[in-house]
Amino acid sequence: MNPTPNSSNHSPILPTFIGIGAARSGTTWLSHWLSQHPDIWIPHLKELHYFSRSSKYFSTSFLGQASLPRRLFGRDTRSKEFQRQLARAIGRNIRHPSSERLRWEWKYFLSEVSDEWYESLFVGRPEPITGEITPAYALLDDADAANMQRQLPNTKFLYIMRDPVDRAWSSIRYHEKRSGSQLTSMSASDIEKHLSNDAIVGRSDFAGTIQRWRQALPQERFWLGFYDDIVKDPIRMLTGVYEFLGADVEAIGPDALKEINQKVNDSTAKEMPVNIRRFLSQQYLPALERLAKDMHGWPEKWYQDALTAAG
């Protein structure tokens, strides 16, 4: 997007909020429960990836090709991923027809990517609060994060953190579930090598991420949460998000919250081996120490747990 969101005479329709991550920290749970509120609209397709299209980021977006013909017929990795996502969307609409979803997905998949295109994804909604969640946005560098907040001058941002040791193990189990591979059955050295790659380690630089976004955003537009609070008291966690977004907490009703403890997008259940926990604890100990010095509560517990496991 350009420094000014739109050069036309009308005010741009921009999302009220954006979730920037972190991955494997409860963002799918959050997306689900935001969508349950009658005053909030969030796309059924999680992770729009508009601002993380650059190939310089670990999570390369399948929208990296702005040209639709290239996305449809290209043979590069990003185009192939786009074609896979499009095929899944077609399958969804065949199995569960929905004219509203079909119109939105037609716009999302089969239009040229541009500022106006991104704006159009939020146009026409009756709900007063709209947003999207793309964990890859947490990976944006200082310049892109600052530019994004300038382009979205009134948008609020949500960021959930999770103990990076557990987050890394959840990530490997999740990809094992999706790919059908046996990542957790690899040798200890291969698992350690996999968990040391930049795509996983970079997503757990919470202190760096928080510093970057706090520099780009005023405090009243940046909400921090913890995965541990989703586990401990999900209703209180969700209530805090609703209040931050300006949504009426009472509007969702008690019946809608009956299944709030149910996990969404869960990883394959598999206990973390002691030697892997020791390795990850040693790997993240410096980052956790830095985070614990800046923040009380859960980060301090994460640091103490890692200190104990690191031996």
C-alpha positions in Angstrom: 0.0 0.0 0.0 1.0 3.6 -0.5 1.8 6.0 2.4 -1.7 7.4 2.0 -4.2 4.5 2.0 -6.2 5.7 -1.0 -5.9 8.7 -3.3 -9.6 8.8 -4.1 -12.0 11.3 -2.5 -13.8 8.8 -0.3 -12.6 7.6 3.1 -11.0 4.2 2.8 -12.7 1.2 4.4 -9.9 -0.3 6.5 -10.0 -3.1 9.1 -10.8 -2.1 12.7 -8.2 -4.5 14.0 -5.4 -6.9 12.9 -4.0 -9.8 14.7 -0.2 -10.1 14.0 0.5 -13.4 15.8 2.3 -15.1 17.2 1.9 -18.4 15.3 0.8 -21.4 17.3 -0.2 -19.2 20.2 -4.0 -19.3 20.0 -4.6 -17.1 17.0 -7.0 -19.6 15.4 -8.9 -19.8 18.7 -9.1 -16.1 18.8 -10.2 -15.8 15.2 -13.0 -18.3 15.9 -14.3 -16.5 19.0 -14.1 -13.1 17.4 -16.3 -14.4 14.5 -18.9 -15.5 17.1 -19.6 -11.9 18.2 -22.5 -10.3 16.3 -20.7 -7.0 16.0 -17.5 -8.4 14.6 -16.7 -9.7 11.2 -13.5 -11.6 10.3 -12.9 -13.4 7.0 -13.6 -17.1 7.1 -10.2 -17.4 5.3 -7.6 -16.8 8.1 -4.4 -15.1 7.1 -4.8 -12.7 4.2 -1.0 -12.1 4.0 -1.4 -8.7 2.2 1.4 -7.0 4.2 3.8 -10.0 4.3 4.0 -10.6 0.5 7.7 -9.9 0.3 10.0 -12.9 -0.3 12.3 -11.5 2.4 10.1 -12.9 5.1 10.1 -16.5 6.4 6.5 -16.9 5.7 6.3 -16.1 2.0 2.8 -15.1 1.0 1.1 -16.8 -1.9 0.0 -13.3 -2.9 3.6 -12.4 -3.7 2.7 -12.2 -7.4 0.5 -9.2 -7.9 -0.4 -10.3 -11.4 -3.4 -12.7 -11.4 -2.2 -14.6 -14.6 1.1 -15.3 -12.9 -0.6 -16.5 -9.7 -2.9 -18.8 -11.8 -0.3 -20.3 -14.1 3.1 -19.7 -12.5 5.2 -22.6 -11.5 7.2 -20.8 -8.7 6.6 -21.9 -5.1 4.3 -19.0 -4.2 2.1 -19.4 -7.3 1.8 -23.1 -6.6 0.6 -22.3 -3.0 -1.9 -19.8 -4.4 -3.2 -22.5 -6.8 -3.5 -25.0 -3.9 -5.4 -22.4 -1.8 -7.7 -21.6 -4.7 -8.4 -25.3 -5.2 -9.3 -25.7 -1.6 -11.7 -22.7 -1.8 -13.4 -24.2 -4.8 -13.8 -27.4 -2.9 -15.3 -25.6 0.1 -17.9 -23.9 -2.1 -18.8 -27.2 -3.8 -19.3 -29.0 -0.5 -20.9 -26.0 1.4 -22.4 -23.5 -1.1 -22.6 -19.9 0.1 -23.2 -17.0 -2.2 -21.7 -14.5 0.3 -18.5 -16.6 0.7 -18.3 -17.2 -3.0 -18.4 -13.5 -3.8 -15.8 -12.7 -1.2 -13.5 -15.5 -2.3 -13.9 -14.5 -6.0 -12.7 -11.1 -5.0 -9.9 -12.4 -2.9 -8.5 -15.0 -5.3 -9.4 -13.6 -8.7 -8.6 -9.9 -8.5 -5.3 -7.9 -9.0 -3.7 -7.3 -5.6 -3.6 -3.6 -4.8 -4.5 -1.1 -2.0 -8.0 -0.8 -3.4 -8.3 -4.6 -3.5 -7.3 -4.9 0.2 -9.8 -2.2 1.1 -12.6 -3.9 -0.9 -12.2 -7.0 1.3 -13.8 -5.1 4.2 -16.4 -3.1 2.3 -20.1 -3.6 2.7 -20.1 -5.3 6.0 -23.0 -4.4 8.4 -20.8 -5.2 11.4 -19.2 -2.1 13.0 -15.9 -4.0 13.8 -13.9 -5.8 11.1 -10.5 -7.3 11.0 -8.1 -10.1 10.0 -5.4 -12.2 11.6 -2.2 -13.0 9.9 0.6 -14.2 12.3 3.3 -13.6 9.6 2.8 -9.8 10.1 4.8 -10.2 13.4 7.8 -10.9 11.2 7.7 -7.5 9.5 10.9 -5.4 9.9 10.9 -2.0 11.6 10.3 -0.1 8.4 7.5 -2.3 7.1 5.8 -2.3 10.6 6.0 1.5 10.8 4.7 1.8 7.2 1.8 -0.6 7.9 0.6 1.4 10.9 0.8 4.6 8.9 -1.4 3.0 6.2 -3.8 1.9 8.9 -3.9 5.0 11.1 -6.8 3.9 13.3 -6.5 0.2 13.3 -5.8 -1.7 16.5 -3.3 -4.5 16.7 -3.5 -7.8 18.7 -0.5 -9.9 19.6 -0.6 -13.2 21.7 2.6 -14.7 23.1 3.3 -18.3 24.1 6.3 -19.9 25.9 8.7 -20.2 23.0 9.8 -23.7 24.1 6.2 -25.0 23.9 5.5 -22.9 20.8 8.4 -24.4 18.9 7.3 -28.0 19.8 3.7 -27.2 18.9 4.9 -25.9 15.5 6.7 -29.1 14.7 3.7 -31.2 15.8 1.3 -29.0 13.7 3.4 -29.4 10.5 3.6 -33.1 11.2 -0.2 -33.3 11.4 -0.6 -31.2 8.2 2.0 -32.9 6.1 1.6 -36.5 7.4 5.3 -36.7 8.0 7.0 -38.0 11.1 9.0 -35.0 12.2 8.8 -35.8 15.9 10.1 -39.3 15.1 13.3 -38.0 13.6 16.6 -38.4 15.4 17.3 -35.9 18.2 19.9 -34.1 16.1 17.6 -33.7 13.2 14.8 -32.4 15.4 17.2 -29.9 16.9 18.3 -28.8 13.5 14.7 -28.3 12.4 13.8 -26.4 15.5 16.9 -24.1 15.0 15.8 -22.8 11.6 15.1 -19.1 11.3 11.4 -19.6 10.4 10.8 -21.0 13.9 13.3 -19.1 16.0 12.4 -15.8 14.4 8.7 -16.2 15.3 9.7 -16.4 19.0 11.6 -13.2 19.2 8.8 -11.7 21.3 10.9 -9.0 22.9 12.1 -7.8 19.5 8.6 -7.9 18.1 7.0 -6.0 21.0 9.7 -3.3 20.8 9.2 -3.0 17.0 5.4 -2.6 17.3 5.5 -0.4 20.4 7.7 2.0 18.5 5.2 2.0 15.6 2.0 2.2 17.6 0.6 4.2 20.5 -0.2 2.1 23.5 -3.9 2.4 23.2 -3.8 0.6 19.8 -1.6 -2.3 20.8 -3.0 -5.2 22.9 -0.8 -8.0 24.3 -2.1 -11.3 25.5 -0.8 -14.7 26.6 -1.6 -18.2 25.4 -1.5 -19.3 29.1 -4.5 -17.1 29.8 -6.5 -18.8 27.1 -5.8 -22.1 28.9 -6.3 -20.7 32.4 -9.4 -18.4 31.9 -10.5 -18.2 28.3 -13.7 -16.1 29.1 -11.7 -13.5 30.9 -9.2 -13.4 28.0 -11.9 -13.1 25.4 -13.7 -10.4 27.4 -10.5 -8.4 27.5 -10.2 -8.6 23.7 -13.8 -7.6 23.2 -13.4 -4.6 25.5 -10.2 -3.5 23.7 -12.0 -3.6 20.3 -15.0 -1.7 21.7 -17.4 -4.7 21.3 -20.3 -5.1 23.7 -19.2 -8.0 25.9 -22.8 -8.9 26.8 -23.9 -9.2 23.1 -22.4 -12.6 22.5 -24.5 -14.3 25.2 -23.7 -17.1 27.6 -24.9 -19.9 25.3 -22.3 -19.0 22.7 -19.5 -19.4 25.2 -20.4 -23.0 26.3 -17.7 -24.5 24.2 -15.0 -21.9 24.8 -12.6 -24.4 26.4 -12.7 -26.5 23.2 -9.3 -26.4 21.3 -9.3 -25.0 17.8 -6.6 -26.1 15.2 -4.9 -28.2 17.8 -1.6 -30.0 17.1 -1.1 -33.7 17.3 -0.8 -34.7 21.0 2.8 -35.9 21.6 4.9 -35.3 24.7 8.1 -33.3 24.2 11.1 -35.4 24.9 13.3 -34.3 27.9 16.3 -33.8 25.7 14.4 -31.6 23.2 13.0 -29.5 26.0 16.6 -29.1 27.3 17.8 -28.1 23.9 15.0 -25.6 23.3 15.3 -24.1 26.8 19.0 -23.5 26.2 18.3 -22.0 22.8 15.7 -19.6 24.0 17.1 -18.8 27.5 18.8 -15.5 26.5 15.6 -14.3 24.7 13.5 -15.3 27.7 15.7 -13.6 30.1 15.4 -10.4 28.1 11.6 -10.7 28.0 11.3 -11.5 31.7 13.2 -8.4 32.5 10.8 -6.3 30.5 7.5 -8.0 31.5 6.2 -9.6 34.7 3.8 -12.6 35.0 4.0 -15.4 32.4 7.3 -14.4 30.8 9.0 -14.7 34.2 7.5 -18.2 34.6 8.7 -19.2 31.1 12.2 -18.0 32.0 12.3 -19.9 35.3 11.0 -23.1 33.6 13.6 -22.8 30.9 16.3 -22.1 33.4 15.3 -25.3 35.2 15.1 -27.5 32.1 18.3 -26.1 30.6 20.2 -27.7 33.4 
